[in-house]
Every structure is written in structure tokens, then in C-alpha cells.
Amino acid sequence: MFKNIEVTQELLDYIYDHSSSLHPIQKEIMKYNKTLGDIQRMQISETQALFLQFLIKINNVNSCLEIGTFTGFSALSMALALPIDGKLVAIDKDKKIIDMAKSFFKKAEMENKISTIIDDAKQSLKSLLKSNSVFDLIFIDADKNSYPHYYELSLQLLPQNGIILIDNMLWHGNVADENVKDETTQTIRDLNLMVQQDKRVDYTLLPFSDGILFITKK
């Protein structure tokens, strides 16, 4: 029998109270994002940030790539968990929002670990491939309809046992509703199936926040 509990705000508060504390600048970004209206949904959850940090530490990750940076909460979260010589590359096409993210990176004294690319993600990934770049962990949280392209290109940037994490892979629960047939939902369904059938990887779909697809390269 499957066991599930309802994740209420009360329970989330309990989880946060019994998890590692966020860095002051992480909290500052969260506070800032709350002023942005509906687009604040582009920020990952506090639970996801703590998960990313824990994952980086236990796997001795030294290099990360982020596709879709927004105001920098997830990038900063990962950078804080990297070793002193660790590096993170953050890609986003919005210069204004990247400039805001960079201001937070500087406040947290993490600008030495984080470099940014302001460009189309697909072109940026192809350029990274041409330069023979390799990353231990890649976090994808950008244009959902381009997810299949990001996945395929990202897989080529990983070493054996490298990790890809893809956010929003349950898409508000719509992936399981056969009556929902919009393009974005179908793209995410297709990617879940693509990964399931891909013999190059191991994977699991984790049901917290809006769903994270956790992939490791064989």
C-alpha cells in the first residue's frame, strides 16, 4: 500500500524548523522575490534548495551548471554547498534579472564561484560542448517546452555518474490528468517517457514541490 501524507503549511514549517538553516542572502532573495508578484513562482522552494545543497555535499560535486537562473536563489544555494574551489555556471537570457542575481552573489561573497552566461540556453549549451566543458551536476529549470533539448545536450556535458535534476516534472499534477492536453504538459509527459526509455541513465521521479526528475548517467 502506498503511504502519503498531506503536506500542509504547518508541516512545511516543521520541516524547515528541523532542517539546516538558510544563508542570510538566501533569505534576502526569497524576501525580494515575494515583491515580484506572480513570477515569484519561478523560484525553487526552500525544501528544494536544501535538497540541492545536501546532494552536492554527499556526492562531492565540484562543478555545477544551472539552466534558468531567475534572481539567483537556486544558483546561490548550490554555490554555497560547493567546496572552496568549486565552480558554477548559470545560464539565463534575461540580462536585467541576471544583474539582480549577480548583486546577491556579490553580497554572499560567492561571485568567485559563480559565472553567468546571458544568452539562449540551447546555444549556450552547444558552446559549452564545443569547449569540452564537463559538469558534475546540472540543474534544469527554464523554458519547459525546450526541456527535451536541454536534457539531451546536458547529458553530453556529464561524466559517468554525473547528475541531472529537472524541476517541475509533475507540472502541478497535470501530467497525471489525461484531460489536460496543452503543449507544455505534453512536453513534460514526453520527457518523462523519454528518460524512462533511455538506457544511458538511471532515474527516479521525486514527488516534492512540483516534482524533480533525478537522473544519473551510467
VEXDREN-2710 file (C-alpha; in Angstrom, 1 decimal):
% VEXDREN-2710
k/r/px/py/pz
1/MET/0.0/0.0/0.0
2/PHE/1.3/3.5/-0.9
3/LYS/1.7/5.8/2.0
4/ASN/1.2/9.5/1.5
5/ILE/0.6/12.4/3.9
6/GLU/-0.8/15.9/3.1
7/VAL/2.0/18.4/3.1
8/THR/0.3/21.4/4.9
9/GLN/2.0/24.7/5.6
10/GLU/2.2/23.6/9.3
11/LEU/4.1/20.5/8.2
12/LEU/6.4/22.5/5.9
13/ASP/7.1/24.9/8.8
14/TYR/8.0/21.9/10.9
15/ILE/10.3/20.6/8.2
16/TYR/12.1/23.9/7.9
17/ASP/12.5/24.1/11.7
18/HIS/14.2/20.8/11.6
19/SER/16.4/21.3/8.6
20/SER/19.7/23.2/8.1
21/SER/19.3/27.0/8.2
22/LEU/19.4/29.1/5.1
23/HIS/22.2/31.6/4.5
24/PRO/21.1/35.3/5.2
25/ILE/21.4/36.1/1.5
26/GLN/19.2/33.1/0.5
27/LYS/16.6/34.6/2.8
28/GLU/17.1/38.0/1.3
29/ILE/16.5/36.7/-2.2
30/MET/13.3/34.9/-1.0
31/LYS/12.1/38.2/0.6
32/TYR/12.9/40.1/-2.6
33/ASN/11.1/37.6/-4.8
34/LYS/7.9/38.0/-2.8
35/THR/7.7/41.6/-4.1
36/LEU/7.7/40.4/-7.7
37/GLY/4.1/39.2/-7.9
38/ASP/3.2/36.1/-9.8
39/ILE/6.6/35.5/-11.3
40/GLN/8.0/34.6/-7.8
41/ARG/6.7/31.1/-8.7
42/MET/9.9/30.8/-10.8
43/GLN/11.9/30.4/-7.6
44/ILE/12.5/26.9/-6.3
45/SER/11.2/26.0/-2.8
46/GLU/13.3/26.2/0.3
47/THR/13.0/22.4/0.5
48/GLN/14.5/22.0/-3.0
49/ALA/17.3/24.4/-2.1
50/LEU/18.2/22.3/1.0
51/PHE/18.0/19.1/-1.1
52/LEU/20.4/20.5/-3.7
53/GLN/22.9/21.6/-1.1
54/PHE/22.7/18.2/0.6
55/LEU/23.1/16.4/-2.7
56/ILE/26.1/18.4/-3.7
57/LYS/27.9/17.7/-0.4
58/ILE/27.3/14.0/-0.2
59/ASN/28.4/13.5/-3.8
60/ASN/31.5/15.7/-3.6
61/VAL/30.2/17.7/-6.5
62/ASN/32.8/20.3/-7.6
63/SER/31.2/21.8/-10.7
64/CYS/27.5/22.7/-11.4
65/LEU/25.6/24.1/-14.4
66/GLU/22.3/25.8/-14.0
67/ILE/19.9/26.3/-16.9
68/GLY/17.5/29.1/-15.9
69/THR/18.7/31.3/-13.0
70/PHE/15.9/33.8/-12.3
71/THR/17.1/36.0/-9.3
72/GLY/19.7/33.6/-8.2
73/PHE/18.2/31.6/-5.3
74/SER/19.0/28.2/-6.7
75/ALA/22.4/29.1/-8.0
76/LEU/23.5/30.7/-4.7
77/SER/22.1/27.6/-2.9
78/MET/24.3/25.3/-4.9
79/ALA/27.4/27.6/-4.8
80/LEU/27.2/27.7/-1.0
81/ALA/27.4/23.9/-0.9
82/LEU/30.4/23.7/-3.3
83/PRO/33.9/23.3/-2.0
84/ILE/36.1/26.4/-1.9
85/ASP/37.5/25.7/-5.4
86/GLY/34.1/24.7/-6.8
87/LYS/32.6/26.4/-9.8
88/LEU/29.0/27.1/-11.0
89/VAL/27.9/28.4/-14.4
90/ALA/24.5/30.0/-14.5
91/ILE/22.6/30.5/-17.8
92/ASP/19.7/32.9/-18.4
93/LYS/18.7/35.0/-21.3
94/ASP/17.4/37.9/-19.2
95/LYS/20.2/40.4/-18.5
96/LYS/18.2/42.5/-16.1
97/ILE/17.4/39.6/-13.9
98/ILE/20.9/38.1/-14.1
99/ASP/22.2/41.5/-13.0
100/MET/20.0/41.3/-9.9
101/ALA/21.2/37.7/-9.3
102/LYS/24.8/38.8/-9.5
103/SER/24.2/41.5/-6.9
104/PHE/23.1/38.8/-4.5
105/PHE/26.0/36.6/-5.4
106/LYS/28.3/39.5/-4.5
107/LYS/26.6/40.1/-1.2
108/ALA/27.1/36.5/-0.3
109/GLU/30.8/36.7/-1.4
110/MET/30.1/33.9/-3.9
111/GLU/30.9/35.8/-7.1
112/ASN/34.3/33.9/-7.3
113/LYS/32.4/30.6/-7.6
114/ILE/29.7/31.7/-10.0
115/SER/30.0/32.8/-13.6
116/THR/27.0/33.8/-15.7
117/ILE/26.1/33.4/-19.4
118/ILE/23.4/35.7/-20.7
119/ASP/22.2/34.0/-23.9
120/ASP/19.8/31.5/-25.3
121/ALA/20.2/28.3/-23.3
122/LYS/20.4/25.9/-26.3
123/GLN/23.1/27.9/-28.0
124/SER/25.0/28.3/-24.7
125/LEU/24.9/24.5/-24.1
126/LYS/26.2/23.9/-27.6
127/SER/29.1/26.4/-27.0
128/LEU/29.9/24.6/-23.7
129/LEU/30.0/21.3/-25.6
130/LYS/32.4/22.8/-28.2
131/SER/34.7/23.9/-25.4
132/ASN/34.7/20.4/-23.9
133/SER/33.1/21.6/-20.7
134/VAL/32.1/18.9/-18.1
135/PHE/29.9/19.4/-15.1
136/ASP/29.3/17.0/-12.1
137/LEU/25.7/18.3/-11.7
138/ILE/23.3/20.1/-14.0
139/PHE/20.0/21.7/-12.7
140/ILE/17.4/22.4/-15.4
141/ASP/14.6/24.9/-14.5
142/ALA/13.9/27.0/-17.6
143/ASP/11.6/27.1/-20.6
144/LYS/9.6/23.9/-20.2
145/ASN/8.9/23.3/-23.9
146/SER/12.7/23.2/-24.5
147/TYR/13.3/20.6/-21.8
148/PRO/13.9/17.7/-24.2
149/HIS/16.7/19.7/-25.9
150/TYR/18.2/20.8/-22.6
151/TYR/18.2/17.2/-21.4
152/GLU/19.9/15.8/-24.4
153/LEU/22.6/18.5/-24.5
154/SER/23.1/18.3/-20.8
155/LEU/23.7/14.5/-20.9
156/GLN/26.6/15.2/-23.2
157/LEU/28.1/17.5/-20.7
158/LEU/28.2/15.0/-17.8
159/PRO/30.8/12.4/-16.8
160/GLN/29.9/8.9/-15.8
161/ASN/27.8/9.1/-12.6
162/GLY/27.1/12.8/-13.2
163/ILE/23.7/14.1/-12.1
164/ILE/20.9/15.9/-13.9
165/LEU/18.0/17.4/-11.9
166/ILE/15.0/18.7/-13.8
167/ASP/12.4/20.8/-12.0
168/ASN/8.6/20.9/-12.5
169/MET/8.3/17.4/-13.8
170/LEU/4.9/16.9/-12.3
171/TRP/3.7/20.2/-13.6
172/HIS/1.1/21.0/-10.9
173/GLY/-0.1/17.4/-11.2
174/ASN/-1.3/17.9/-14.8
175/VAL/0.9/15.1/-16.1
176/ALA/-1.4/12.6/-14.5
177/ASP/-4.6/14.1/-15.7
178/GLU/-5.5/12.7/-19.1
179/ASN/-7.9/15.6/-19.8
180/VAL/-5.0/18.1/-19.8
181/LYS/-3.5/18.2/-23.2
182/ASP/-1.8/21.5/-23.6
183/GLU/1.7/21.7/-25.3
184/THR/3.7/22.2/-22.1
185/THR/2.1/19.4/-20.2
186/GLN/2.5/17.0/-23.1
187/THR/6.2/18.0/-23.5
188/ILE/6.8/17.2/-19.8
189/ARG/5.0/13.8/-20.2
190/ASP/7.1/13.1/-23.3
191/LEU/10.3/13.9/-21.4
192/ASN/9.4/11.6/-18.5
193/LEU/8.8/8.8/-21.0
194/MET/12.0/9.6/-22.9
195/VAL/14.1/9.4/-19.8
196/GLN/12.3/6.2/-18.7
197/GLN/13.3/4.6/-22.0
198/ASP/16.8/6.0/-22.1
199/LYS/19.3/3.2/-21.5
200/ARG/22.1/5.7/-20.8
201/VAL/20.7/6.7/-17.4
202/ASP/19.2/5.7/-14.1
203/TYR/16.4/7.9/-12.8
204/THR/13.7/8.5/-10.3
205/LEU/10.9/11.0/-10.2
206/LEU/10.7/12.6/-6.8
207/PRO/7.3/13.9/-5.6
208/PHE/8.2/17.0/-3.7
209/SER/7.4/20.6/-4.6
210/ASP/6.4/20.4/-8.3
211/GLY/8.3/17.2/-8.9
212/ILE/12.1/16.7/-9.5
213/LEU/13.3/14.2/-12.0
214/PHE/16.6/12.9/-10.6
215/ILE/18.9/11.4/-13.3
216/THR/22.4/9.8/-13.2
217/LYS/24.4/9.0/-16.2
218/LYS/25.6/5.4/-16.4
END
